[in-house]
Amino acid sequence: MNNDLVDVGLIGDAATVAAICAEVSSSGSLLVCNGCRDIEAPIAGVLVIDHDQEAWALCGACIRRLHLEGTVV
């Protein structure tokens, strides 16, 4: 089995992303794009990496740079 393969999903639904951002900001934190680190770029999606139980917030420009196949949830 190849350990380099992981399950990855992109949450791009505007209402879900807004709820995630609101939850993070309610704790006093700022959700910043993990790709470009631009603190002013609005978060457009969350990339979930199941194997590592990790998630990355991404702005629209960084999402457009990803080469994705399939449906964005």
C-alpha positions, -999 to +999 in steps of 0.1 A: +000+000+000+013+034-009+014+058+021+015+088-002-022+084-011-047+103+011-084+111+009-089+148+003-121+168+000-128+204-007-157+221+011-167+249-012-203+255-003-206+292+006-229+287+036-207+260+051-175+280+046-192+310+062-202+289+092-166+276+096-152+311+094-178+324+119-170+295+143-132+303+142-137+340+146-161+335+175-131+321+194-111+352+187-090+337+159-085+348+124-089+322+096-061+330+071-054+312+037-030+284+043-018+288+007-008+325+003-011+336+039-029+368+027-048+380+058-071+401+037-081+374+012-116+360+019-117+322+026-134+305-003-131+268+007-116+244+032-095+215+020-099+185+043-072+159+045-087+128+061-055+108+066-038+135+087-071+147+102-061+182+090-078+210+072-065+240+052-084+272+046-079+285+011-088+318-007-103+317-042-070+323-059-053+294-042-083+271-049-081+280-086-044+270-086-053+234-075-058+208-101-090+191-089-110+164-105-146+156-095-172+176-076-166+203-051-189+198-021 
